[in-house]
Every structure is written in C-alpha cells, then in structure tokens.
Amino acid sequence: MVPTLIRAVVIIIAGLLVFYPALSGDWLWDDGLYITGNPLLHEPGRLWKAWFVPGSFLEYYPIEQTAQWIEWKLWGGETFGYHLTNVILHLISALLVWRLLDKFGLRWAWLGGLLFVVHPMNVESVAYISEFKNALCLPPFLLALCAYIDFEENKRPRDYLLALALFLVAMLCKITMMTFPFVILLYAWWKRKRIGWADLCHAAPFLLISLVLGATTLWAGRHFEQLYPSHPAALPTGDFFSRLALSAQVISYYFGNCLWPVQPLPMYPRWSAEPLSLLSFLPWFIWIGVAVALWRARANGSRAALLGLGFFWITLLPFSGLVIISYMNFTWVMDHFLYIPMIGLIGLVIAALEQIRNRLPVRFRPALIAVISVVMLLLANRSQDYAAVWTDRASLWTYTLAHNPQAWLAHYNLGNDLQSQGNYDEAIDQYQQAIKLNPGYNWAYNNLGLALGHFPDRLPEAISEYRIALQLQPDSAEAHNNLATALLQLPDHEPEAISEYQAALQAKPDFIEAKYNLGLVLAKIGHASEARTQFEEILRLDPGFAPAQTMLDKLSTEP
C-alpha cells in the first residue's frame, strides 16, 4: 500500500511541476470560439441545446459542453480554473493508464503513468484550454477499457454494462475514441489468438454507439458551418492515392514524435502530398513489413507488440489523412491526436524495459534505473518548457514561427495579436506573410484591410484588400461591413456604403454592428424612418445595446 501511494504521489507531483507554467496561461487560439466568444454559454437554454439541438454548436459533445458551461459559471473569464481542471483530468488519466497497464501484468505499470504525465506530446491537450474535451474524454475511455477487460476475465454482465455506459460517456465528450470497438476486438485476438462470433456480438453495441454519435457529430458540424460559415481557404490535398500515401507518412510522423519528442509544435510543417512516386508509399511498405514480421513471430511472443502497435494504428487511423479534416489546411499533424494512441506505445515501452531488466545481470540494473530516471527528467523538463509557450498568444505564435516559418495560420494569428495591441505596421507584415503562403485565405485580406485602415494615406489599399476578401468569400458579412465603413471615409460614397451594409445583413441578418452602422449612415443622409427601424431591430436582438437606444432617443427629438 505504501509503495503504491508513493508512486501515485510521484506521478501527481511530476504532473503539477510540468504544467505549473501553464496554470497562469491566457486565452489562446480557439478559446474565443469555445468559451470567451461562445454566445451559447450565455443563453438560458444552453444545456437544452447542448443535448437536444445538434448543430447548435460546432460539435455534438453534450457532456463536454455541459461541463464547459459549468466551468464558465464557476470561473467566468479567469483562466486559472480552466487550466487547473485540465491538469487534474490529466493526472487522473495518468493514474488510469497505470491501472490499465497493471491489468496486463506489467510490474512497472506505474512508470507508464509517469511517462504519460510528463510526455511532451501531451502538453497541447493539457495546457490549451480548448482541448478540455480531450482531457475530459480520456478518463471514461480508460475506465471503459478497464471494465471491459474485467468482463473478459470474469464474464460478469455488470462489467460489460459498465464498460458500455462509460464508453457512451466518453463518446459524448468527444468522438476521437470511436475506434474503441476495434480495440476490444484486437484485445480479444491478443487474449485468445482469434476473434470469435461472441467477440463480434460483444463489440456490436459499441460499434453502434460509435456510428450513431459519429454521424450525429459530423452532421452537427456541417449544419453549424452552414449557419456560421468560416470558409477556410483549402490547400491542395490530392486524390485518394495521394491521401493513401499521406496516411502512412502521417502515422510515421506521429510515431517518430512519440519516440523522439524534442521539438513539439502547435503547427508542424505541412509537406506536399504530391507528386506521387513509389517513395511516397515507402512508409506503407515499412509498416506492412513490420506487421508481417510480427505476425509470423506471434507464436514467439510478438503478440504483445502487435497489441501495442495495433492500438496505436487503430486509434490514430481516423486522423491520418485518409479523410481530410479542416485543420489539415494548415498542418497534417497535431499533438492532441496522440493523447489516446500514445498509450499503446507506452505499454510497449514499459514491457520492453521490463524485458531488458530481466535479462540484465543484477549489477547492471541500477544503471538501467538511472538511465530511465534521466530520460524521465529530460522529458519533464522539455514538457515544462513547452507548457510555458502556451501562456500567451505572442509566445505561442513567435515560438511556432521560429521553428516553422511556413506556418501561414501562425502569421495570421500573430498579426491579430499585434493588431489588438496597436502594432499595426508589424501586423500588416504578418498578414502579408500569411497571404504570401496561402493566397486564398480571405480572413487575412480582411484583417490586413483593418490594419491598413488605421493609416489615412493607405485607405485605398485597405479598400482593395476588402474587395479581394469578398472575391474569395462573397458572403463574408464582416468584409462587407468593413468595406462599407472604409468607403464612408471617402466623399460621396454613402450609396455604395449602404449597399455594402445591406449585403452584410443579407449574409448575416443578426449582425448588430452592421445594423448599427447602417442606421448611422441612414440617419446621416436624412432617412430617419429607415434608421429608426435598424435601431429598433438591434434592441429586439440585444435590449442592452445602449448606443442604439441613444440614437433612437436622438431621432425622436429631431424634427
């Protein structure tokens, strides 16, 4: 009991030390989408929509969204509570990784939990508030896997039902563990050297949950995109064969990062998937060769290796590039997709270390412990340094560009940060870099126009950038609104500005800023009745919008 408690304390202290710098971190990247700028968090019917209105948000993760709403009620705009919650969830997952590996009879299972908690590839899932869903889904996933293993051992129906319920909870947090049914089939093969009809029947309800919730989430995402289109500029992703070659390259990249995590990045370089050649498929040939060799040697103890690698392959395959996902517009790989697959490799590493220890002469075993300790310290130190990168936007994007200058989205995000600080010249340079790397990204032109608009002599350039943004995305309400506001700074452009404000409202009818601006220009040219209509509609949408009420009062006093 005492050694177990000491080991648990070591894991917890290691995790707290690694992520201590991130506890004071600011809002970053998509935190605005999920929390600070998420209007659903302020709606009285938020929980109803989370559960019963798929498509009301980008994803159908009702448990995660409910927990996020509770966090918002507890912490509001203070980031510390969100960061602490992520860290606590990560520590729980590390202890559960220990429990899972222990079920496979690994004496050093606790070392697997320690490796999980300090691994640099897990920093993004913990230090980045928006990856709360990643940290939240893993504990029920691991508990479900442990319960299913108990069912395999004891055949108690309650263990099976518990595994099914916990898997449902995990899927309602995030669908990245939808490969669970194939994982338990892999486990059945490892345990009995075959997959029987009973194994398929046991896996069927898990597969049904995966398919239903996976399809619901995909539909919700498409529906939300129709309501709030973002239109990220798509970069070439190639045909099926290009993506097939890419998938093995991506899996190999992730595998290398797990084993040699010296340079974790928020955005890794996005290599070209074309032109195709035999060399493009080399990773596939290697992986197939490894699988065949392990299969042939399965009678000699390689089934454990197939179990660990199989877990890694199966849980990573949906994010390998066979299916193009939105983030692949700027990078093929992201660390947080390793949060589950890495566990299979950790199990292999721990099993290998135990084999090495058992074969070493007793006098050399302290040296092995020393090497393991040094490696753990190095990993913890690297993770702590990387966690500090996630404390503010400037640090995050400056670090990214220092190691990946081609990261066009990092240039764009850094430009936004610089513009918010009033550094317009530097922001303009970053937007231009983003456009150079990805000429089809409409938001870079829009925000470049905003930055240029702060210099009166560069107003024509700003207008030109807005027009390019609208060529790329004609229904961009923001670009129409910004173009109209810029046109009003030129003499005799009120009619064109009114037309642009109307186009903005056609694209986004509840766009309060455009309604208010349209009301102002209508009032200016003497169309008081039409201006009053705009201000009244604003107050219907947002009764607390004081400027609209002020303008209504002013119009009512004018003759």
C-alpha positions in Angstrom: 0.0 0.0 0.0 2.7 2.5 0.9 4.8 1.9 -2.3 1.6 2.4 -4.3 0.8 5.7 -2.6 4.4 6.9 -3.0 4.2 6.1 -6.8 0.9 7.9 -7.1 2.3 11.0 -5.3 5.3 10.9 -7.7 3.0 11.0 -10.7 0.9 13.8 -9.3 3.9 15.9 -8.3 5.6 15.4 -11.7 2.4 16.5 -13.4 2.0 19.6 -11.3 5.6 20.6 -11.8 5.4 20.1 -15.6 2.2 22.1 -16.0 2.8 24.7 -13.4 3.8 27.4 -16.0 0.5 26.8 -17.9 -1.7 27.5 -14.9 -1.2 31.2 -15.4 -1.8 31.0 -19.2 -4.0 33.4 -21.1 -6.8 32.7 -23.6 -5.4 31.3 -26.9 -6.3 30.4 -30.4 -9.8 28.8 -30.4 -10.6 29.7 -26.8 -12.7 32.5 -28.2 -14.8 30.1 -30.2 -15.3 27.6 -27.4 -15.5 30.0 -24.4 -15.0 33.7 -24.4 -16.8 34.4 -27.7 -19.2 31.5 -27.5 -22.7 33.1 -27.2 -24.3 29.7 -26.3 -22.6 29.9 -22.9 -24.7 33.0 -22.1 -28.0 31.5 -23.3 -30.6 30.4 -20.7 -31.3 27.3 -22.9 -27.7 26.4 -23.3 -27.9 22.9 -21.7 -31.1 22.0 -23.7 -29.4 22.9 -26.9 -26.2 21.0 -26.0 -28.2 17.8 -25.6 -31.2 18.1 -27.9 -30.3 20.5 -30.6 -27.4 19.0 -32.6 -25.9 21.7 -34.8 -26.4 24.5 -32.3 -22.6 24.3 -31.9 -19.7 23.1 -34.0 -19.7 19.6 -32.4 -22.2 17.4 -30.7 -20.4 16.8 -27.4 -23.2 17.3 -24.9 -21.3 16.2 -21.8 -18.3 18.2 -22.7 -20.4 21.3 -23.4 -22.3 20.8 -20.2 -19.0 20.6 -18.2 -17.8 23.7 -20.2 -20.9 25.6 -19.2 -20.4 24.6 -15.5 -16.8 25.8 -15.8 -18.0 29.1 -17.2 -20.4 29.5 -14.3 -17.6 28.8 -11.8 -14.6 30.6 -13.4 -16.1 33.1 -15.8 -13.2 35.0 -17.6 -10.5 33.8 -15.2 -8.3 31.2 -16.9 -6.7 29.6 -13.8 -9.7 27.4 -13.0 -9.9 26.1 -16.6 -6.2 25.3 -16.6 -6.3 23.6 -13.2 -9.3 21.4 -14.4 -7.3 20.2 -17.4 -4.3 19.4 -15.2 -6.4 17.4 -12.7 -8.0 15.5 -15.6 -4.6 14.7 -17.0 -3.4 13.4 -13.6 -6.4 11.2 -13.3 -5.8 9.8 -16.8 -2.1 9.1 -15.9 -3.2 7.1 -12.8 -5.7 5.2 -15.0 -3.0 4.5 -17.6 -1.1 2.9 -14.7 -4.2 0.9 -13.7 -4.8 -0.2 -17.4 -1.2 -1.4 -17.8 -1.3 -3.2 -14.5 -4.2 -5.3 -15.8 -1.7 -6.7 -18.4 0.6 -7.8 -15.6 3.3 -5.2 -16.1 5.3 -4.7 -12.9 6.4 -1.3 -13.9 2.9 -0.2 -14.9 3.1 2.9 -12.7 6.1 4.0 -14.8 3.7 4.1 -17.8 1.5 6.5 -15.9 4.6 8.7 -15.1 5.7 8.6 -18.8 2.2 9.6 -19.9 2.0 12.5 -17.5 5.4 14.0 -18.5 5.4 13.3 -22.2 5.8 16.5 -24.3 3.3 15.3 -26.9 0.6 15.6 -24.2 1.3 19.3 -23.4 -1.1 20.6 -26.0 -4.0 18.5 -24.6 -3.5 19.9 -21.2 -2.0 23.5 -21.5 -4.5 24.6 -24.1 -7.9 25.3 -22.6 -9.8 24.5 -25.7 -8.6 20.9 -25.5 -10.6 20.4 -22.4 -12.7 17.9 -24.4 -9.6 15.8 -25.0 -8.7 15.8 -21.3 -12.3 15.1 -20.3 -12.9 12.2 -22.6 -9.9 10.1 -21.7 -10.8 9.1 -18.1 -14.1 7.5 -19.1 -12.4 5.9 -22.1 -9.7 4.3 -19.9 -12.3 3.2 -17.3 -14.4 1.6 -20.0 -11.4 -0.3 -21.3 -10.6 -1.5 -17.8 -14.2 -2.5 -17.2 -14.2 -4.5 -20.5 -11.0 -6.3 -19.5 -12.7 -7.2 -16.2 -15.6 -8.5 -18.2 -13.3 -10.6 -20.4 -11.7 -12.0 -17.2 -14.9 -12.7 -15.1 -17.7 -12.6 -17.6 -19.8 -10.6 -15.3 -22.6 -8.7 -17.2 -22.3 -5.8 -14.8 -18.7 -5.2 -16.1 -19.9 -5.3 -19.7 -22.7 -2.8 -19.0 -20.3 -0.6 -17.1 -17.9 -0.6 -20.0 -20.7 0.3 -22.4 -22.0 3.1 -20.2 -18.5 4.6 -19.7 -17.8 4.4 -23.4 -21.1 6.2 -24.1 -20.0 8.9 -21.6 -16.6 9.2 -23.4 -18.2 9.5 -26.8 -20.5 12.2 -25.5 -17.3 14.1 -24.5 -15.5 13.7 -27.9 -15.7 11.2 -30.7 -12.0 10.6 -31.1 -12.3 7.2 -29.3 -14.9 5.9 -31.8 -12.4 3.2 -32.7 -13.0 1.5 -29.3 -14.9 -1.5 -30.8 -11.9 -2.4 -32.9 -9.6 -2.0 -29.9 -11.6 -4.6 -27.9 -11.6 -6.9 -30.9 -7.8 -6.5 -31.0 -7.7 -7.4 -27.3 -9.9 -10.5 -27.9 -7.4 -11.7 -30.5 -4.4 -11.0 -28.2 -6.1 -12.9 -25.4 -7.4 -15.9 -27.3 -5.4 -15.8 -30.6 -8.7 -15.5 -32.5 -11.8 -13.3 -32.8 -15.0 -15.4 -32.4 -18.6 -14.7 -33.0 -19.2 -13.9 -29.3 -16.5 -11.2 -29.6 -18.2 -9.6 -32.6 -21.5 -9.7 -30.7 -19.9 -8.0 -27.7 -18.4 -5.3 -29.9 -21.6 -4.6 -31.8 -23.3 -2.2 -29.3 -20.0 -0.2 -29.0 -19.8 0.0 -32.8 -23.5 1.2 -32.9 -22.8 3.9 -30.4 -19.7 4.9 -32.5 -21.6 5.1 -35.7 -24.6 7.0 -34.4 -22.7 9.6 -32.4 -20.0 9.9 -35.1 -22.7 10.6 -37.8 -24.5 13.0 -35.4 -21.3 15.0 -34.8 -20.5 15.1 -38.5 -24.0 16.3 -39.3 -23.9 18.9 -36.5 -20.6 20.3 -37.8 -21.9 20.7 -41.3 -25.1 22.3 -40.1 -23.2 24.7 -37.8 -20.9 25.6 -40.8 -23.9 26.4 -42.9 -25.2 28.8 -40.2 -21.8 30.3 -39.4 -19.6 29.8 -42.5 -15.9 30.3 -42.0 -14.7 29.2 -45.4 -11.1 28.5 -44.6 -9.1 28.5 -47.8 -8.4 25.0 -48.8 -4.9 24.0 -49.8 -4.3 21.1 -52.2 -4.9 17.7 -50.6 -4.6 15.4 -53.6 -6.7 12.4 -54.7 -7.3 9.2 -52.9 -3.9 7.7 -53.7 -2.2 10.8 -52.5 -4.1 10.6 -49.3 -3.4 6.9 -49.0 0.4 7.6 -49.3 -0.1 10.5 -46.9 -1.8 8.4 -44.2 1.3 6.2 -43.7 3.6 9.3 -43.7 1.4 10.9 -41.0 1.3 7.8 -38.8 5.1 7.5 -39.2 5.5 11.2 -38.2 3.4 10.7 -35.1 5.4 7.6 -34.2 8.6 9.5 -34.5 7.3 12.3 -32.4 6.3 9.8 -29.6 9.8 8.3 -29.6 11.8 11.5 -30.1 9.7 14.4 -28.8 12.4 17.1 -28.8 10.5 19.7 -30.9 6.8 19.7 -30.2 4.9 22.4 -32.1 1.4 23.8 -32.3 1.7 23.7 -36.1 4.1 21.3 -37.8 5.3 21.9 -41.3 2.8 20.7 -43.9 4.7 18.8 -46.5 3.4 18.3 -50.0 1.3 15.1 -50.6 2.2 15.3 -54.3 3.6 14.3 -56.8 3.2 10.7 -56.1 6.0 8.2 -56.5 7.0 4.8 -55.1 9.0 6.6 -52.5 5.7 8.2 -51.3 4.5 4.8 -50.3 7.7 3.7 -48.6 6.2 4.2 -45.1 3.4 1.8 -46.0 5.9 -0.8 -47.2 7.8 -0.4 -43.9 4.7 -0.7 -41.7 3.3 -3.6 -43.6 6.7 -5.3 -43.3 6.8 -4.7 -39.6 3.2 -6.1 -39.2 4.0 -9.2 -41.3 7.2 -9.9 -39.4 5.4 -9.6 -36.0 2.6 -11.7 -37.3 4.9 -14.5 -38.3 6.6 -14.4 -35.0 3.4 -14.2 -33.0 4.0 -17.7 -31.5 7.3 -16.4 -30.1 5.8 -13.6 -28.0 5.3 -10.8 -30.6 1.5 -10.7 -30.0 2.2 -8.1 -27.3 4.0 -5.9 -29.8 1.1 -6.3 -32.2 -1.3 -5.4 -29.4 0.6 -2.1 -28.6 1.2 -1.2 -32.2 -2.3 -2.2 -33.2 -3.8 0.1 -30.6 -1.6 2.9 -31.9 -2.5 2.3 -35.5 -6.2 1.8 -34.9 -6.8 4.8 -32.7 -4.7 7.1 -35.0 -6.1 6.0 -38.4 -9.1 8.4 -38.5 -6.6 11.3 -38.2 -4.0 10.0 -40.6 -5.2 11.9 -43.7 -7.3 9.3 -45.4 -10.2 11.7 -44.6 -9.4 15.4 -44.9 -10.3 17.3 -41.7 -10.4 21.2 -41.5 -7.1 21.5 -39.5 -5.3 19.8 -42.4 -5.5 23.1 -44.3 -2.5 24.3 -42.2 -0.9 21.1 -40.9 -1.1 17.4 -41.3 -0.5 16.5 -37.7 -1.4 17.9 -34.3 -0.2 16.7 -30.9 -3.5 16.3 -29.3 -4.5 13.5 -31.6 -1.8 11.4 -29.9 -3.4 11.6 -26.5 -5.1 8.2 -26.8 -2.8 6.4 -29.4 0.3 7.1 -27.4 -0.9 4.7 -24.6 -0.3 1.7 -26.9 3.3 2.7 -27.4 3.8 3.5 -23.7 2.6 0.0 -22.9 5.2 -1.4 -25.4 8.0 0.7 -23.9 7.2 -0.4 -20.4 7.1 -4.1 -21.5 10.4 -3.7 -23.3 12.0 -2.1 -20.3 10.9 -5.0 -18.1 12.3 -7.5 -20.5 15.6 -5.6 -20.6 15.7 -5.5 -16.8 15.0 -9.2 -16.5 17.8 -10.1 -18.9 20.4 -7.7 -17.4 22.8 -9.0 -14.8 21.8 -7.8 -11.3 24.8 -5.5 -11.1 23.7 -3.5 -14.2 20.1 -3.0 -13.1 20.9 0.2 -11.1 22.4 1.7 -14.3 19.1 0.9 -16.2 17.1 2.7 -13.4 19.5 5.7 -13.6 19.0 5.9 -17.4 15.2 5.7 -17.1 15.3 8.4 -14.4 17.4 10.7 -16.6 15.1 10.2 -19.6 12.1 11.0 -17.4 13.7 14.2 -16.1 14.6 15.3 -19.6 11.1 14.7 -20.8 9.6 16.5 -17.9 12.0 19.4 -18.4 11.1 19.6 -22.1 7.4 19.4 -21.3 7.7 22.2 -18.7 9.5 24.4 -21.2 6.8 23.7 -23.8 4.0 24.3 -21.3 5.4 27.8 -20.8 5.0 28.5 -24.5 1.2 28.1 -24.1 0.9 31.0 -21.6 0.2 33.8 -24.1 -0.5 34.4 -27.7 2.7 36.2 -28.6 4.8 33.4 -27.1 2.8 30.7 -28.8 3.0 32.2 -32.3 6.5 33.5 -32.0 7.7 30.1 -30.9 5.8 28.4 -33.8 7.2 30.7 -36.4 10.7 30.3 -35.1 10.5 26.6 -35.8 8.1 26.6 -38.7 8.3 29.9 -40.7 5.9 28.5 -43.3 3.0 28.3 -40.8 0.7 30.8 -42.5 -2.0 30.5 -39.9 0.6 31.4 -37.2 1.5 34.5 -39.2 -2.2 35.4 -39.4 -2.8 34.8 -35.6 0.3 36.7 -34.7 -1.0 39.5 -36.9 -4.3 39.5 -35.0 -2.4 39.7 -31.7 -0.2 42.6 -32.9 -3.2 44.5 -34.2 -5.0 44.1 -30.9 -2.0 45.7 -29.2 -1.9 48.6 -31.7 1.2 47.4 -33.6 -0.3 47.9 -37.0 2.9 48.0 -39.0 4.0 44.7 -37.6 0.5 43.3 -38.0 0.5 44.3 -41.7 3.8 42.4 -42.2 2.4 39.2 -40.6 -0.8 39.4 -42.7 1.2 39.8 -45.9 3.3 36.8 -44.9 0.2 34.8 -44.4 -1.2 35.8 -47.8 2.1 35.0 -49.5 2.0 31.5 -48.1 -1.8 31.0 -48.6 -3.2 33.5 -51.2 -6.7 32.0 -50.8 -7.3 32.9 -47.1 -9.9 35.6 -47.2 -9.7 36.5 -43.5 -6.0 37.6 -43.9 -7.1 40.1 -46.6 -10.0 41.3 -44.4 -7.8 41.8 -41.3 -5.0 43.3 -43.5 -7.6 45.9 -44.6 -8.4 46.7 -40.9 -4.7 47.2 -40.2 -4.2 49.4 -43.3 -7.3 51.4 -42.4 -5.5 52.8 -39.4 -3.3 54.9 -41.8 -5.4 57.5 -43.6 -3.0 57.6 -46.6 -3.4 53.8 -47.0 -7.2 53.8 -47.1 -7.3 52.9 -50.9 -5.1 49.8 -50.1 -7.5 48.8 -47.3 -10.5 49.0 -49.6 -8.6 46.9 -52.2 -7.9 44.2 -49.6 -11.6 44.1 -48.6 -12.6 43.7 -52.2 -10.2 40.7 -52.6 -11.6 39.2 -49.4 -15.1 39.4 -50.9 -13.9 37.9 -54.2 -12.8 34.9 -52.2 -15.8 34.8 -50.0 -18.7 36.9 -51.4 -21.0 36.2 -48.4 -18.5 37.4 -45.7 -20.6 39.8 -43.6 -17.5 41.1 -41.8 -15.8 42.1 -45.0 -18.9 43.8 -46.4 -19.3 45.7 -43.2 -15.6 46.7 -43.1 -15.6 47.8 -46.7 -18.7 49.9 -46.2 -17.1 51.6 -43.1 -13.9 52.3 -45.2 -16.0 53.7 -48.1 -17.7 56.2 -45.8 -14.3 57.8 -45.2 -14.3 58.9 -48.9 -16.5 61.7 -50.1 -19.9 60.9 -51.7 -19.7 57.1 -51.1 -22.8 56.8 -48.9 -24.9 54.9 -51.5 -22.2 52.3 -52.1 -21.6 52.0 -48.3 -25.3 51.4 -47.7 -25.3 48.7 -50.4 -22.4 47.0 -48.6 -24.0 47.2 -45.2 -27.2 45.6 -46.7 -25.1 42.9 -48.3 -23.6 42.2 -44.8 -27.0 41.9 -43.3 -28.2 39.7 -46.1 -25.3 37.3 -45.3 -25.8 37.7 -41.5 -29.2 39.1 -40.6 -28.5 39.4 -36.9 -25.2 41.3 -37.4 -25.7 44.0 -34.9 -22.6 46.0 -35.8 -23.7 46.2 -39.5 -27.2 47.2 -38.4 -25.9 50.0 -36.2 -23.6 51.3 -38.9 -26.4 51.2 -41.5 -28.6 53.0 -39.1 -26.0 55.7 -38.6 -25.5 56.4 -42.3 -29.2 56.3 -43.0 -29.7 58.9 -40.2 -26.9 61.0 -41.6 -28.5 61.2 -45.1 -31.9 62.1 -43.6 -33.7 58.7 -43.8 -34.8 58.8 -40.2 -37.6 56.3 -40.5 -35.3 53.6 -42.0 -32.6 54.4 -39.5 -35.1 54.0 -36.7 -36.1 50.6 -38.0 -32.5 49.4 -37.8 -32.0 50.6 -34.2 -35.3 49.1 -33.1 -34.3 45.7 -34.6 -31.0 46.0 -32.7 -32.8 46.4 -29.4 -35.0 43.5 -30.2 -31.9 41.4 -30.7 -30.0 42.9 -27.8 -32.0 45.1 -25.4 -28.8 46.1 -23.6 -27.2 47.7 -26.7 -27.1 51.3 -25.3 -25.8 53.1 -28.5 -28.9 52.0 -30.4 -31.2 53.4 -27.6 -29.2 56.6 -27.6 -29.7 57.0 -31.4 -33.5 56.3 -31.1 -33.8 58.9 -28.4 -31.9 61.4 -30.6 -34.1 60.7 -33.6 -37.2 61.1 -31.6 -36.2 64.6 -30.5 -35.3 65.8 -34.0 -38.0 67.5 -36.2 
